[in-house]
């Protein structure tokens, strides 16, 4: 998808006109909860992962933020499991999703009409033109996101192109697998990346953070793989295995660091994981 022009409105005011707190400025989950309490903000805009951290921390600490009324997920789709956690944690009057790009100076599309699904980006905002096109077309800024639009002009996000896994010649949209994993009991965070595979060339491997580290067992990994196998076609199965982490690696903006995850999952060598809390790596070397 591409943008022909960018909205110049501030992120938090493009669709609502509220004063708010942007997600990228938030760091650790405990610091997030404290900041929200001290600032008494009414509006937060953040990535799904940061919203999940905030909500989970608030629930664990029984924190109450009465001033918080509106929450917006920015960047890409908001999984149903995270959406439910946010609703449980805060008393909201509005929970929505917007689509933004750093190079476009903020939000370029937003959700308006009452529906909210993990794949919906919404409608182009003020001063914005969007289209679905082939890569490398001139005069348009390429988002490098894979998506489509419907007859009403509403855009949908399928996957970030850089996150696609090609298993046996077929592309795997990792966002679908991540949403399914996040919906599993005891899973706090999840990400899916590609890993070299002798049979498939590349296969999906799941990096998972559990609420209880003691549950990181081979049996738990097998259950997660069986759940994915029961719901998705074979090329989307976790042929690369499951890796349990003490915490998820993140970039400076709070997004999951998938580049680092790929390096960690590329080999089963323990030496390559000494700099990160890896609890258990269950692979499918016999496939």
C-alpha positions as CSV (number, residue, x, y, z in Angstrom):
1,X,0.0,0.0,0.0
2,X,1.1,3.5,-0.7
3,X,0.4,7.1,0.4
4,X,0.3,10.0,-2.0
5,X,0.2,12.7,0.7
6,X,0.4,12.8,4.5
7,X,-1.9,14.4,7.0
8,X,-0.1,17.1,9.0
9,X,-2.4,16.8,12.0
10,X,-0.9,15.7,15.3
11,X,-1.3,11.9,16.0
12,X,-3.8,12.2,18.8
13,X,-6.0,14.9,17.2
14,X,-6.5,13.6,13.7
15,X,-9.7,11.7,14.6
16,X,-10.6,12.8,18.1
17,X,-9.1,16.1,19.1
18,X,-8.0,14.8,22.6
19,X,-4.8,15.5,24.5
20,X,-3.0,12.2,24.9
21,X,0.1,10.2,25.4
22,X,1.9,8.5,22.5
23,X,3.1,4.9,23.0
24,X,6.7,5.1,21.6
25,X,7.7,7.3,24.6
26,X,6.8,4.6,27.1
27,X,9.4,2.2,28.2
28,X,9.0,-0.7,30.8
29,X,5.5,-1.9,31.7
30,X,5.8,-0.9,35.3
31,X,6.9,2.6,34.4
32,X,4.0,2.8,31.9
33,X,1.5,2.1,34.7
34,X,3.0,4.7,37.0
35,X,3.1,7.3,34.3
36,X,-0.5,6.8,33.4
37,X,-1.5,7.1,37.1
38,X,0.5,10.3,37.6
39,X,-0.4,12.1,34.4
40,X,-4.1,11.1,34.6
41,X,-4.3,11.0,30.8
42,X,-7.7,10.6,29.1
43,X,-6.3,9.3,25.8
44,X,-3.5,6.9,24.8
45,X,-2.2,6.0,21.4
46,X,0.3,3.0,21.2
47,X,1.2,-0.2,19.4
48,X,-0.7,-3.3,20.3
49,X,2.2,-4.8,22.2
50,X,2.5,-1.6,24.4
51,X,-1.2,-1.6,25.0
52,X,-1.0,-5.2,26.0
53,X,1.8,-4.5,28.5
54,X,-0.1,-1.5,29.9
55,X,-3.3,-3.5,30.4
56,X,-1.6,-6.6,31.7
57,X,0.3,-4.5,34.3
58,X,-2.8,-2.6,35.3
59,X,-4.7,-5.9,35.9
60,X,-1.8,-7.5,37.8
61,X,-1.4,-4.5,40.1
62,X,-5.2,-3.8,40.4
63,X,-4.4,-0.3,39.1
64,X,-7.4,2.0,38.4
65,X,-7.1,4.8,35.9
66,X,-10.5,6.6,36.0
67,X,-9.3,9.4,33.7
68,X,-8.5,7.1,30.8
69,X,-11.4,7.0,28.3
70,X,-10.1,6.6,24.8
71,X,-7.4,4.2,23.5
72,X,-6.1,3.9,20.0
73,X,-3.9,1.1,18.5
74,X,-1.5,2.5,16.1
75,X,0.6,1.0,13.3
76,X,-1.2,-2.3,12.5
77,X,-4.1,-4.5,13.5
78,X,-5.2,-4.9,17.1
79,X,-5.6,-8.7,17.9
80,X,-8.9,-9.7,19.6
81,X,-7.1,-11.1,22.7
82,X,-5.3,-7.8,23.3
83,X,-8.5,-5.9,22.6
84,X,-10.3,-7.9,25.3
85,X,-7.4,-7.4,27.8
86,X,-7.5,-3.6,27.3
87,X,-11.3,-3.5,27.8
88,X,-10.9,-5.5,31.1
89,X,-8.2,-3.3,32.4
90,X,-9.7,0.2,31.7
91,X,-13.2,1.7,31.7
92,X,-13.2,3.1,28.1
93,X,-15.8,4.9,26.1
94,X,-13.9,4.3,22.9
95,X,-11.3,1.7,21.7
96,X,-10.2,2.0,18.1
97,X,-7.4,1.5,15.6
98,X,-5.4,3.9,13.4
99,X,-2.8,3.3,10.7
100,X,0.3,5.5,10.7
101,X,3.8,5.8,9.1
102,X,6.8,7.6,10.5
103,X,7.6,9.0,7.0
104,X,4.1,10.3,6.7
105,X,4.4,12.3,10.0
106,X,1.8,10.3,11.8
107,X,-1.7,8.9,11.2
108,X,-2.8,8.4,7.6
109,X,-5.9,6.2,8.1
110,X,-8.4,5.6,10.9
111,X,-11.3,3.6,12.0
112,X,-14.7,5.4,12.2
113,X,-17.8,3.2,11.8
114,X,-18.2,1.1,14.9
115,X,-16.6,-2.1,13.7
116,X,-13.2,-3.1,15.0
117,X,-11.3,-6.1,13.7
118,X,-7.6,-7.0,13.9
119,X,-7.1,-6.5,10.1
120,X,-9.0,-3.2,9.6
121,X,-7.0,0.0,9.0
122,X,-9.9,2.2,8.3
123,X,-10.4,5.1,5.9
124,X,-7.8,7.5,4.6
125,X,-7.6,10.7,6.8
126,X,-7.5,14.4,5.8
127,X,-5.1,15.2,2.9
128,X,-4.3,11.5,2.4
129,X,-4.5,9.4,-0.7
130,X,-4.0,5.6,-0.5
131,X,-3.9,2.9,-3.1
132,X,-2.9,-0.7,-3.5
133,X,-0.3,-1.1,-6.1
134,X,2.8,-3.1,-7.1
135,X,6.1,-2.3,-5.5
136,X,8.5,0.3,-6.8
137,X,5.9,2.5,-8.5
138,X,7.1,6.1,-8.9
139,X,5.6,9.2,-7.1
140,X,4.1,7.2,-4.2
141,X,5.6,6.4,-0.8
142,X,5.6,2.6,-0.3
143,X,4.5,1.4,3.1
144,X,5.6,-2.2,2.3
145,X,2.5,-3.5,3.9
146,X,0.4,-6.2,2.2
147,X,-3.3,-5.3,2.2
148,X,-6.5,-4.6,0.2
149,X,-9.6,-2.3,0.2
150,X,-13.3,-3.0,0.0
151,X,-16.1,-1.4,-2.0
152,X,-16.6,1.3,0.6
153,X,-12.9,2.4,0.4
154,X,-12.0,0.9,3.7
155,X,-8.4,-0.5,3.9
156,X,-7.4,-3.8,5.5
157,X,-3.9,-4.9,6.5
158,X,-2.8,-8.5,5.9
159,X,0.9,-8.4,6.8
160,X,4.1,-6.4,6.8
161,X,6.0,-7.7,3.8
162,X,9.2,-8.0,5.8
163,X,7.5,-10.3,8.2
164,X,6.2,-12.8,5.7
165,X,7.5,-16.4,6.0
166,X,7.8,-18.5,2.8
167,X,7.2,-22.1,3.7
168,X,7.4,-24.6,0.9
169,X,6.9,-21.8,-1.6
170,X,3.8,-20.5,0.0
171,X,3.7,-17.2,2.0
172,X,2.7,-17.3,5.6
173,X,1.0,-14.2,7.2
174,X,2.5,-14.4,10.7
175,X,0.0,-11.9,12.2
176,X,-2.7,-14.6,12.0
177,X,-0.6,-17.1,13.9
178,X,0.4,-14.5,16.5
179,X,-3.3,-13.6,17.1
180,X,-4.1,-17.3,17.6
181,X,-1.2,-17.7,20.1
182,X,-2.1,-14.6,22.1
183,X,-5.6,-16.0,22.6
184,X,-4.2,-19.1,24.3
185,X,-4.4,-19.3,28.1
186,X,-1.2,-18.3,29.9
187,X,0.4,-16.6,26.9
188,X,1.5,-13.1,27.7
189,X,3.3,-12.3,24.4
190,X,3.9,-14.0,21.1
191,X,5.7,-13.5,17.8
192,X,6.3,-15.6,14.8
193,X,9.3,-15.4,12.5
194,X,10.9,-17.6,9.8
195,X,13.6,-20.2,10.5
196,X,15.6,-22.2,7.9
197,X,14.2,-25.7,7.4
198,X,15.7,-28.6,5.5
199,X,12.3,-29.7,4.0
200,X,10.4,-26.5,3.6
201,X,13.2,-24.1,2.9
202,X,11.8,-21.8,5.6
203,X,9.2,-22.5,8.3
204,X,7.4,-20.6,11.0
205,X,8.8,-20.7,14.6
206,X,6.9,-19.1,17.5
207,X,8.6,-17.1,20.2
208,X,6.3,-17.1,23.3
209,X,6.4,-15.5,26.7
210,X,4.2,-17.2,29.3
211,X,2.7,-15.7,32.4
212,X,4.2,-18.5,34.5
213,X,7.8,-19.4,33.4
214,X,7.4,-22.9,35.0
215,X,4.9,-23.8,32.3
216,X,7.6,-23.5,29.6
217,X,7.8,-27.2,28.9
218,X,8.0,-29.5,25.8
219,X,4.4,-30.5,26.5
220,X,3.3,-26.9,26.4
221,X,5.1,-26.4,23.1
222,X,3.4,-29.4,21.7
223,X,0.0,-28.1,22.7
224,X,0.6,-24.8,21.0
225,X,1.8,-26.6,17.8
226,X,-1.3,-28.8,17.9
227,X,-3.6,-25.8,18.3
228,X,-2.0,-24.1,15.3
229,X,-2.1,-27.4,13.2
230,X,-5.8,-27.8,14.0
231,X,-6.7,-24.3,12.8
232,X,-4.4,-23.5,9.9
233,X,-3.2,-25.2,6.7
234,X,0.1,-27.2,6.7
235,X,2.3,-24.4,5.3
236,X,1.3,-22.3,8.4
237,X,2.1,-24.9,11.0
238,X,5.0,-24.3,13.4
239,X,7.4,-26.6,11.7
240,X,10.3,-24.5,13.1
241,X,9.2,-25.2,16.7
242,X,8.5,-23.1,19.7
243,X,10.9,-21.0,21.7
244,X,10.0,-19.9,25.2
245,X,11.5,-16.6,26.4
246,X,11.6,-14.8,29.7
247,X,10.8,-11.6,27.9
248,X,10.3,-10.5,24.3
249,X,13.1,-8.5,22.6
250,X,11.9,-5.0,21.6
251,X,13.2,-2.1,19.6
252,X,13.5,1.4,21.0
253,X,10.0,2.3,19.9
254,X,8.5,-0.7,21.8
255,X,7.9,-3.0,18.8
256,X,9.0,-6.6,18.8
257,X,12.5,-6.9,17.5
258,X,11.9,-9.6,14.9
259,X,15.3,-9.2,13.3
260,X,16.8,-10.3,16.6
261,X,14.3,-13.1,17.0
262,X,15.2,-14.4,13.6
263,X,18.9,-14.6,14.6
264,X,18.0,-16.3,17.9
265,X,15.8,-18.9,16.1
266,X,18.1,-19.5,13.2
267,X,20.1,-22.1,15.2
268,X,19.6,-24.3,18.2
269,X,23.1,-23.4,19.5
270,X,22.9,-22.3,23.1
271,X,25.9,-20.0,22.6
272,X,23.9,-17.8,20.3
273,X,21.2,-17.2,23.0
274,X,23.4,-16.4,26.0
275,X,22.6,-12.7,25.8
276,X,18.8,-13.3,26.2
277,X,16.6,-15.1,28.7
278,X,15.7,-18.2,26.6
279,X,13.8,-20.7,28.8
280,X,13.3,-23.6,26.3
281,X,13.6,-24.2,22.6
282,X,11.6,-27.0,21.2
283,X,12.3,-27.8,17.6
284,X,11.0,-30.3,15.1
285,X,14.3,-31.7,13.8
286,X,12.7,-35.0,12.9
287,X,10.3,-33.6,10.2
